[in-house]
Amino acid sequence: MRVFVAGGTGHSGSFIIPELIAAGHEVTGLARSDAAAAAVSALGAKVRLGSLQDLDGLKEAAADSDGVIHVAHRQDLLVSGGVNAVAAAEVPIMLAYGEALAGTGKPLVAAGSIGSPGQQYLGRAATEEDPALPVTDAHRGTLHARNIVETTVIGLAEQGVRSSVVRIATIAHSTADRAGFLVRLIALAREKGFAGYPGDGANLWNAVRTRDVASLFRLALEKGPAGRYWHAVEDEGIPFREIAEAIGSRLGLPAVSIPVDELMVPGYFGFLANIVTKSYPASNLITRRTLGWEPTQPGLLAGLDNGHYFAAS
């Protein structure tokens, strides 16, 4: 299969391209600079120079392919417009892919967030059958701005595109991780001198090894039915306290409970406070049964033993 990948030099993409090539697919990766082109080429893929702003170019690339994987975002918009601006820029991209692939039955697999169903409102582990929350809600205000991207992708199934969304775990970890959430938690512990957790730390977080994420994208591309969500989750719910304790033990620091009234700025977690207090349990049962996906890499707590996250700075 000739596969076009946007975002191939990012954390997930740098694992997805080799995964596809190893499975016998011919991969072309989008690159917006010479440095990105070199990185794509080093992964074994062909290079297509272009940018996410060039919708006509993306349509052409999609039309020339047998399938598309999209794990790219306009990160340059974060500073000026935040996640809302990033999401707003991504919707036209998905619609461009849809226009190119409409009626073909070709696959489009896009990255989503495991938090999009809003587990805190479900009161249970999110499943693949739970849709993304509406972008706005009369009682809760603005929610999950990126969810409109997910619903746009799923909606393309009605136009004859074999579209699906891979919801990536809250913590995606690997030896290539340089800026993920786990990196931030470890940096905080080093800065403060202890590994903090909110309250009793019983809130549940999910995690996955990025190499396993890549295999799920491949399976969704190869055989995933249209209009479906898939859960790239290995650890379905680890108490935040256990994550803090694991970080603390590897740094030689204590794990300490942070009272709720001390969580916000300028408290321990600062702007992350609203995130770390949430619980994100999620199931992968439907994904495993439907696609035959089986995570094979070490889970989060075991994966911390590889030393990557705690190398001397």
N, C-alpha and C positions, 0 to 999 in steps of 0.2 A: 504494500500500500504506500502511495506517495503522500506523505504527511507534512503539512505546514504547521510549524510551531512558532507562536509568538510568546516571547518571554523565556527563550531557551537558555539565556545566560543567568537567570535568577536562581534562587535557592532550589525551587522545585524543578524548574526547567533544565538545570544542569544535570539532573538525574533522569529526567524524562527522555531527553534526546538519546543518551546511551542505551536506555531501556528499549526504546523503539528500534534502534539500529541492531541491537543484539537479537531482537525478535524477527529481523529480516526486512524491516520497513526502510523505505528511502525517505530521508528527512531533510527538509529545508527549513532553516531557522531565520527569523527576522533579525536584522542587525541595523542599528541606527548610526553606528560609528565604525571606524576601522578597528578599534579595540574590541568592540562587540563582535565584529565579523571574525576576527582572529579567534575569539573565544568559541564561537559557534563552530568554526572550522576545526578547532582543536578537539571538539567533542565528536567529530566525525560526520557532521552534517554539511549540506550545501548551504550557501549563504544567499539570502535575498536582502539587499540593502533597501532600507525604507524606514518608515516611522509609523507610530500608531495614529498620527494626525492625517496620514495619507489614506483616506478611506477607499479611494479608487484602487490604490495599490494593494490594499488588503483584500478587496473583492477579487482582484485579478489573481492574487496568490491562492485564495480559497478556491476559485473556479478551476485553477490549474492542478489542484490537489485531489486526492481521494478522501481526504479528511483533514480536520483542523483541530489543534489543541491550543487553547488560549490561556496562558498563565501570566500575562503581562498587565501592568497598570501604569497609568500616567503619574508616577511618583513625583514628577516635577510640580504637580498641582497641589500637593499636600500643604506646602507652606502658605500659599496664597488663599486656597479655598477649602482645605481640609478634605475629609473623606467624601463629603457631598460633591465636591468638584471632581474628584477622581471617578466617582460613580457616574456622574453626569456625562463625563467624557467617554466612559466605557460603553454606555448604552448604544450610541451610534455605531460603534465598532461591531457589536453583536448583530445589529440590524444589517450592517454591511455584509457580514458573513452570511446572514440569513438570505439576503438578496442573491448572493452568489450561489448558494447551495439549495435554494428552494426547489422542491419537486424532485430532487436527486436521490434522496434517502441516504446521502453521505453524512458521516458523523461530524458533529461539532461538540467538543468536550471543553467546558470552561471551568475555571477554578471558582469555588464558592467558599463560604465560611460555615463551620460547624455550628456557629451561634445563630445562624439565620432563622431557625424556627423559634428561638426565644425560649430556651429551656426553663428559665425562671418563671415564665408564665404558664408553661405546660405543667409544671409540678412533677415531671418525670423525665426519664431519658428520652431525648429526641430520636425519632426514627426517620428512615428515608422516606416515609410516607407523609411526614409533616412538611407542609409547604413553608416557604419563607414568609415571615411576618409582612404585613403590608407596610409600606414605607412610612405612612403616617397613620395614627390612630387617635380618635377623638378623645380617648381617655388617658392615653399614655404619651401623647405628643409625637415628635419625630423619632422613629426607630430604625436602626440598622439601614443606613442610607444605601449600602451596597446591595440590599436585597432586590432592588429593582433590576439590577443586572441579572441576578439569578432568574427572576420571573420572566425577564425578556428572553433569556436563553431557552427556558422550558417552553415558552410560548411558540418558539420557532418550530416545535414538533408539529404544530397544526399546519405548517406550510411545507411539510414534506422533508424536513431536516431531521436527521437522527440525532437530535440535540440532547445533551445531558449535562449535569453539574456535579463535579466532585467537590464535596464539602470537606475542606482540609481541617484537621484537628487544631484546637486552640494552640497547642505547642507542637510544632513540627521540628524535630531535632535531627542533627547529623553532624559529621565531622566537618561539613562545609558551612555550617551555620555561623554567621558573623554578626547578625543584627536581629535575630528573632527574640521572642518574648523571654525565653530561657536565659539568653545572654543578658537581658535587662535585669532579670531577677538576681542573677549572680553578681552583676555589677553593683546593684543596690546593696547586697549583703557585704561586699567588700568595702563599699563606701561607708556604710553605717556601723560595721563591726559586728553584725549579727544578721541572721536570716529571719526576716519577719513573715508572719502569716496573720490574716485578719481574724480577730475573735478567737473561736475555738478551732478554726482552720478545717472545719468539717466540710466546707463547700468543695464540690467535686470538679476536677479539671480533667480533660481528655488530652491524649497525646498520640503521636505517631512518628515513626522513623521515616525520613523523607524518601529513602530508597523504596519503601513500601508504598508511599504515595505515587511514585513513578509507575509501579506495576499496576496500580489501580487505574491510572489514566490510560495505560495501554489497553487494559481489559475493557474499559468503557468504550474506547475507540473501536476496538475490534468487534465487540459483540453486545455492547450495551443497548437495550431498547430505548426508543425515543421518549423524551419528556420525563426523564427520571432523575432523581437525586441519588448520589452514592456517598457513603460515609468513609472517608479516609481516616479511620480511627482504630488504633490498636488498644491503647489503655482507655477503657470506656469511662472511667471515673476514679481518679486518684485524689484523695483528700489533700487540699492545698498544704495542710500542715506537714504531710509526709514529703511533699516536694521541698518545702523549706528545710525540713530536717535533713534530707539528703544533700541539699546544697550546703547547709551548715557543716555537716560532718566531713565533707570533702574539702572545705575551706578551713576546718579547725575552728569554726565559730558556733556559738549557741543559736538555737532556733527559738524565737521569742514571739509570743502573742502580742499583736498590736490592738489595743482597745479601739472600738468602733469610732469613738469621738476623736481619735488621733490619726485616723487614716488619711484624711484629706490634706491638701496643701496647707502648710508646709510640712505635713506629717511624713511618715516613712515612705509611703507609696506615691505621694503627690498626685499627679494627674492620672495615675494608674488605679487609684482607689476604687473608682466605679467599676473597674473591670475585675480586680482581684477578689472582690467580695461576692461576685456572682458564682453560680454553680452551673456547670456545663456538661452534665452527663449525656452520653450519646451512645446509641447502639449501632453496631455494624452488621447485624444479623442478615438483613435483606441483601446487603451488598455481597456478603460472603456466599449466600445461597444462590443468588442470581448470577453473579459473575465468576464465582469460584475463587474469589480473592482470599488469600490467606497470608497475613503478615508473617514474615519470617525473620525480621530483624529484632534486635534487643528492644525491650520496652524502655520507657523513660528512665525509671530508677536504675535499671541495669545498665542502660546506655551511658549514664553519667560516669561509669567506671572507665570509659575509654580514655579519659584524661584530656580530651580536646577542650572542653569548656573550662578547665582549671589549669591550663598551661600557664606558666609564669609569664606575666606581661612585661 
